Amino acid sequence: SASEVDDHDIWQSSVLGFSMVSVDEASIDRVFHKIEEHIESLGLAEISGFQKEYLHY
């Protein structure tokens, strides 16, 4: 899933959140890497930070 999660009132900035469920971290890393590459390839925004958090249950 994807959502704008912060900076709602700042037109020059956006914080996007993505979530994914999988049985292994490697598949999640591949998907998130493709998301990051796609956003950069559009040339519409600069990614100033990228952080991941894994929750294990």
N, C-alpha and C positions, 0 to 999 in steps of 0.2 A: 504494500500500500504506500501511497505518497500523500504528503500534506504540507502546506505552508504552516509552520509551527511557531514563528516568531517574526518580529519586525513588521507587523501588519500595517502600522501607520507610517512607515518610512518607504517612500516610493523608490528610492535608490538602492534599497537593500531587501533581501528576502532570506529567510531561513527555511530550508526544506527538510522534511524528515521522511525517511523511507524505512519500511519495516518488512521483514521477510522471515518465514519459518522454513527450516530445513533440518535434515538429520546431520549435516556436517558443515563446518565453517568454510571449507574450501569452495563449495558451491555458492555460498553467500558472498564470499570475497569476489568471485568471478562476476556475479551479477552486479554488485555494487561498483566494481571497476568499469563495467560496461556503461552503467548509468553515468558515472563521472566522465567517461570519455565522450558520451553522447552530448551531455550538457556543454562540455568544452567545444565540441565540434560545431555546435550551433552558432557560436560566436556572439551570442546575445548577452552573455554574462560572464563574469570572472569568478571562479571559485576561490574564495579566500581562506577556506578551511574545510576540513573533512574529518569527521571522527566517527568511530564505530564502537558499538557496545554489544557484547554477546551475553545473552542470558541463557543459562543452562538449567534445565529442569529434569 
